[in-house]
Amino acid sequence: MAPSFYETLVERNKKYAETHNPAPTIAEQMALGRVFETTLVITCVDFRLNPDQFLQTKPEDQFLISRNPAGRVGPALQEIMLFDVFLGLKRVIVIHHTDCGGSQFKDADIREAHKSRLPDHSEIDHMVFGAFDEVEQSVRDDLHLLKTSPYVPKRISDQSLGFVYDIKTGLLTPVE
C-alpha cells in the first residue's frame, strides 16, 4: 500500500532534518545585539512561485515572505504593523505574477458561490478575495494602498517596490 499524504510529508521532513542547520533563536540574536532590518515580500500563494528561489534570498537578507491569494497588500496589513514593531521592517516588496488565478475570477463570483451555501451570512457581501483584471495595475493599486494606508509608516512605504514576476521567463519587471 502506498504511503498516505501525511506519511509522505513526515518522511520528507525526516530526510530534511538529517542535514538541517539550526537557526539561532530571536532571543539569541537579540542577546548578540542583532539589529533587524527586514524586508517583507508579499506575493501569491500559487505553488508555481518560489520567492526564495527566484529572489535567491539568503538568511542575512532578512526577507520575510508573506503569501496570500493574488499576493495582495490588504490582507497583509496586520503583518506589516507587526513586523514594523517587532522585526524592524524597512520596506515591502509587492510581487504579483503572470497567469495568476486572481485574474481568472471575479470577487462577486466567489461571494455568490459562498452566499448560495451560506445565505444567512451577510458579511460575505463585503468580503474581498483579491481579484484583478490587469497584473501591472494590481501592483500599482497595492503600492498605492501602501502609500495611503494609515497603518504603514511613510519610512516603509517610501522604500517599497513593486514587480511582476513572469512565470515563463523567471524575470521580474519593475512596476512604478
The 8 nearest C-alpha neighbors of each residue, nearest first, counted from 0:
[[1, 2, 3, 6, 4, 7, 5, 10],
 [0, 2, 3, 4, 7, 6, 5, 10],
 [3, 1, 6, 7, 0, 4, 5, 10],
 [2, 4, 6, 5, 7, 1, 8, 0],
 [3, 5, 7, 6, 8, 2, 9, 1],
 [4, 6, 8, 3, 7, 9, 2, 10],
 [7, 5, 3, 9, 8, 4, 2, 10],
 [6, 8, 10, 4, 5, 9, 2, 11],
 [9, 7, 11, 5, 6, 10, 12, 4],
 [8, 10, 12, 6, 11, 7, 13, 5],
 [11, 9, 13, 7, 12, 8, 6, 14],
 [12, 10, 8, 14, 9, 13, 7, 15],
 [11, 13, 15, 9, 10, 14, 16, 8],
 [12, 14, 16, 10, 15, 11, 9, 17],
 [13, 15, 11, 12, 17, 16, 10, 18],
 [14, 16, 12, 13, 17, 18, 19, 11],
 [17, 15, 19, 13, 18, 14, 12, 20],
 [16, 18, 15, 14, 19, 13, 12, 20],
 [19, 17, 16, 15, 20, 14, 13, 21],
 [20, 18, 16, 17, 21, 15, 22, 14],
 [19, 21, 22, 18, 16, 17, 23, 15],
 [22, 20, 19, 23, 24, 18, 16, 17],
 [21, 23, 24, 20, 19, 25, 58, 27],
 [24, 22, 27, 28, 21, 25, 26, 20],
 [23, 25, 27, 26, 28, 22, 29, 21],
 [24, 26, 28, 27, 29, 23, 30, 33],
 [27, 25, 29, 24, 28, 30, 23, 31],
 [28, 26, 24, 30, 25, 29, 23, 31],
 [27, 29, 25, 31, 33, 30, 26, 24],
 [28, 30, 32, 26, 33, 31, 27, 25],
 [31, 29, 27, 32, 28, 26, 33, 25],
 [32, 30, 28, 29, 33, 27, 26, 34],
 [33, 31, 29, 30, 34, 28, 27, 35],
 [34, 32, 29, 28, 31, 35, 30, 27],
 [35, 33, 32, 36, 29, 87, 28, 86],
 [34, 36, 87, 86, 37, 33, 61, 88],
 [37, 35, 87, 89, 88, 34, 61, 38],
 [36, 38, 88, 61, 89, 62, 35, 87],
 [37, 39, 62, 90, 91, 89, 88, 63],
 [38, 40, 63, 91, 62, 64, 92, 41],
 [41, 39, 92, 64, 91, 93, 65, 63],
 [42, 40, 65, 93, 70, 66, 94, 92],
 [41, 43, 70, 94, 66, 95, 93, 40],
 [42, 44, 70, 69, 66, 67, 68, 45],
 [43, 45, 66, 67, 68, 46, 42, 70],
 [46, 44, 47, 43, 48, 68, 99, 69],
 [45, 47, 48, 44, 49, 43, 50, 66],
 [48, 46, 45, 49, 166, 44, 43, 50],
 [49, 47, 46, 45, 50, 44, 43, 166],
 [48, 50, 52, 51, 53, 47, 46, 54],
 [51, 49, 53, 52, 54, 48, 64, 55],
 [52, 50, 56, 54, 49, 55, 53, 57],
 [51, 53, 55, 50, 49, 54, 56, 48],
 [52, 54, 50, 55, 51, 49, 169, 48],
 [55, 53, 56, 51, 52, 50, 49, 57],
 [56, 54, 52, 53, 51, 57, 50, 49],
 [57, 55, 51, 54, 60, 58, 52, 62],
 [56, 58, 60, 59, 55, 61, 62, 51],
 [59, 57, 60, 61, 56, 62, 22, 63],
 [58, 60, 61, 57, 62, 56, 37, 36],
 [61, 59, 58, 57, 62, 56, 37, 38],
 [62, 60, 37, 59, 58, 38, 63, 36],
 [63, 61, 38, 60, 37, 39, 64, 40],
 [62, 64, 39, 40, 38, 61, 65, 37],
 [65, 63, 40, 39, 41, 62, 66, 42],
 [66, 64, 41, 40, 42, 63, 67, 39],
 [67, 65, 44, 42, 43, 41, 70, 64],
 [66, 68, 70, 44, 43, 69, 42, 71],
 [67, 69, 43, 70, 44, 129, 71, 66],
 [68, 70, 43, 101, 71, 129, 67, 99],
 [71, 43, 69, 42, 67, 68, 41, 66],
 [70, 72, 69, 73, 129, 74, 141, 67],
 [71, 73, 75, 141, 74, 76, 70, 41],
 [74, 72, 75, 76, 71, 144, 141, 129],
 [73, 75, 72, 76, 71, 67, 77, 78],
 [76, 74, 72, 78, 73, 77, 79, 71],
 [77, 75, 79, 78, 73, 74, 80, 72],
 [78, 76, 80, 79, 75, 81, 74, 150],
 [77, 79, 81, 75, 76, 80, 82, 65],
 [78, 80, 76, 82, 77, 81, 83, 75],
 [81, 79, 77, 83, 78, 82, 76, 150],
 [82, 80, 78, 83, 84, 79, 85, 77],
 [81, 83, 86, 85, 79, 84, 88, 80],
 [84, 82, 88, 87, 80, 81, 85, 79],
 [85, 83, 82, 81, 86, 87, 80, 88],
 [84, 86, 82, 83, 81, 87, 88, 80],
 [87, 85, 82, 35, 88, 83, 84, 37],
 [88, 86, 36, 35, 83, 37, 85, 89],
 [89, 87, 83, 37, 82, 36, 86, 90],
 [88, 90, 155, 37, 36, 38, 87, 158],
 [91, 89, 155, 159, 38, 158, 88, 39],
 [90, 92, 159, 39, 38, 40, 93, 160],
 [91, 93, 40, 160, 159, 161, 39, 41],
 [94, 92, 161, 41, 40, 162, 42, 160],
 [95, 93, 162, 42, 163, 161, 41, 92],
 [94, 96, 163, 42, 70, 164, 162, 138],
 [97, 95, 164, 163, 165, 99, 98, 94],
 [96, 98, 165, 99, 166, 164, 134, 163],
 [97, 99, 96, 100, 102, 166, 103, 165],
 [100, 98, 101, 97, 102, 96, 69, 103],
 [99, 101, 103, 102, 98, 104, 69, 130],
 [102, 100, 130, 69, 99, 103, 131, 104],
 [101, 103, 131, 100, 132, 99, 104, 130],
 [102, 104, 100, 101, 105, 99, 130, 131],
 [105, 103, 102, 101, 130, 106, 100, 108],
 [104, 106, 108, 107, 130, 109, 103, 131],
 [105, 107, 109, 108, 128, 130, 110, 127],
 [106, 108, 110, 105, 109, 111, 124, 104],
 [109, 107, 111, 105, 110, 106, 112, 104],
 [110, 108, 112, 106, 111, 107, 113, 105],
 [109, 111, 107, 113, 108, 112, 114, 123],
 [110, 112, 114, 108, 113, 109, 107, 115],
 [113, 111, 109, 115, 110, 114, 108, 116],
 [112, 114, 116, 110, 115, 111, 117, 109],
 [113, 115, 117, 118, 111, 116, 112, 110],
 [116, 114, 113, 112, 118, 117, 111, 110],
 [115, 117, 113, 114, 118, 112, 111, 119],
 [116, 118, 114, 119, 115, 120, 113, 123],
 [119, 117, 114, 120, 115, 116, 121, 113],
 [120, 118, 117, 121, 114, 122, 116, 115],
 [121, 119, 122, 118, 117, 123, 114, 124],
 [120, 122, 123, 124, 119, 118, 114, 125],
 [123, 121, 124, 120, 125, 126, 119, 114],
 [122, 124, 126, 121, 125, 110, 120, 114],
 [125, 123, 122, 121, 126, 110, 114, 120],
 [126, 124, 123, 122, 127, 121, 110, 107],
 [127, 125, 123, 124, 128, 122, 110, 106],
 [126, 128, 129, 106, 125, 130, 110, 107],
 [127, 129, 106, 130, 126, 68, 109, 101],
 [130, 128, 69, 127, 101, 71, 131, 68],
 [131, 129, 101, 105, 106, 102, 128, 104],
 [130, 132, 102, 101, 133, 137, 129, 134],
 [131, 133, 102, 134, 130, 137, 136, 101],
 [134, 132, 136, 135, 131, 137, 102, 138],
 [133, 135, 137, 136, 138, 132, 95, 97],
 [136, 134, 138, 137, 133, 139, 174, 163],
 [135, 137, 139, 138, 134, 133, 140, 132],
 [136, 138, 140, 134, 135, 139, 131, 133],
 [137, 139, 141, 135, 136, 140, 161, 142],
 [140, 138, 136, 142, 137, 141, 143, 135],
 [139, 141, 137, 143, 138, 142, 136, 144],
 [140, 142, 144, 138, 143, 139, 72, 137],
 [143, 141, 145, 139, 144, 140, 138, 146],
 [142, 144, 140, 146, 141, 145, 139, 147],
 [143, 145, 141, 147, 142, 146, 148, 140],
 [146, 144, 142, 143, 148, 156, 147, 151],
 [145, 147, 143, 156, 144, 148, 142, 153],
 [148, 146, 144, 145, 143, 149, 151, 156],
 [147, 149, 150, 145, 144, 151, 146, 152],
 [148, 150, 151, 147, 152, 146, 145, 153],
 [151, 149, 148, 152, 80, 76, 79, 77],
 [150, 152, 148, 149, 145, 153, 156, 155],
 [153, 151, 154, 155, 156, 150, 149, 148],
 [152, 154, 156, 155, 157, 151, 146, 158],
 [153, 155, 152, 157, 156, 158, 89, 90],
 [156, 154, 90, 153, 158, 157, 152, 89],
 [155, 157, 153, 159, 146, 158, 145, 154],
 [158, 156, 155, 154, 159, 153, 146, 90],
 [159, 157, 90, 155, 156, 154, 160, 89],
 [160, 158, 91, 90, 156, 92, 157, 155],
 [161, 159, 92, 93, 91, 158, 162, 142],
 [160, 162, 93, 174, 92, 94, 173, 138],
 [163, 161, 173, 94, 174, 172, 171, 93],
 [162, 164, 95, 96, 172, 171, 94, 165],
 [163, 165, 96, 171, 170, 95, 166, 162],
 [164, 166, 97, 169, 167, 170, 168, 96],
 [165, 167, 169, 168, 97, 164, 96, 98],
 [166, 168, 165, 169, 170, 97, 164, 98],
 [169, 167, 170, 165, 166, 164, 171, 97],
 [170, 168, 165, 166, 167, 164, 171, 53],
 [171, 169, 168, 165, 164, 172, 166, 53],
 [170, 172, 164, 163, 162, 165, 173, 169],
 [171, 173, 163, 162, 164, 174, 170, 165],
 [174, 172, 162, 161, 171, 175, 163, 160],
 [173, 175, 162, 161, 172, 135, 138, 139],
 [174, 173, 139, 161, 160, 162, 142, 138]]
